Amino acid sequence: MSGEGERIREVVRAHYAEAAKRVQEVGGACGCACCGDTLAGSGDAASGGAGAGGGRDPVTRDLYGAADVATLPATAVDASLGCGNPVALADLGSGDVVLDLGSGGGLDVLLSARRVGPSGKAFGLDMTDEMLALARENQRKAGVANVEFLKGTIEEIPLPDGAVDVIISNCVINLSADKDRVLREAFRVLKPGGRFAVSDIVLRRPLPEPVRRSLELWAGCVAGALSEDEYRAKLAAAGFADATIQVTREYGIEDAREALGPDFLGALGLGAEDLASLDGAVVSAFVRARKPA
């Protein structure tokens, strides 16, 4: 990976390490949502935002039903910094082997383990020691046996070829500086006929250059996001077939104001002339593809 790629990785690692620490120390939502508070750097641990119910962040809130997370540790829910609910959309079945890329506090892994049952298994992969420690503690609290958390990067997945049936991820692939490598690795570890089913931030049109230039925004999901066409092209180049992108949530100017405050343009280093280009440019989407049998 290039020097710039390594620098981006360290920004992301530091951001999520801090998020894990805040969840453990405060015992509530970290306020470091995937997008939203992160962009302004103004997260407040008391503000909510990452859980199943309502914080102020329009990206992370209301992604999981209360019944889905009722029996899981609060710290698993509070550390969920995603932009979707891939487990609900991935059509997991009994006996499936699932891999979550960038598993964070482990929420989607624990939910997947429940879906695949004792004959299946859910792997979580994360590069951040603090998140891995939190995830393993959440697994212990939940009493879930068919889960294993692995340390590593999504560009170098520490599993053999053809090891898993389904790959999920929740607003993580956009953070990588080498998405082509991520998708090639995902293709490699999937079994023939295996499914790629991730939630991610996707762009419908180009963003203003100041947003693209901001390293801080890599940890906030926006600056590294692909357009819909770019995502499809990269999936095809990696070998995937039948790629589809389903928009699950669209974000406008009012969402930015809600997440970042009234001076969100200043927080992003933008001017009033950039408003039109931002409105509706960023969406959460469910990205599906298949490894040919």
Buried (B, 14 or more C-beta within 10 A) or exposed (E): BEEEBEBBBEBBBEBBBBBBBBBBEBEBBBBBBBBBBBBBEBBBBEBBBBBBBEBBBBBBBEBBEEEBBEEBBBBBBBBBBBBBBBBBBBEBEEEBBBBBBBBBBBBBBBBBBBBBBEEBBBBBBBBBEBBBBBBBBBBEBBEBEBBBBBEBBBBEBEBEEEBBBBBBBBBBBBBBBBBEBBBBBBBBBBBEEBBBBBBBBBBEEEBBEBBEEBBBBBBBBBBBBBBBEEBBBBBEEBBBEEBEBEEBBBBBBEBBBBBBBEEBBEBBBBEEEBEEBBBBBBBBBBBBBBBEE
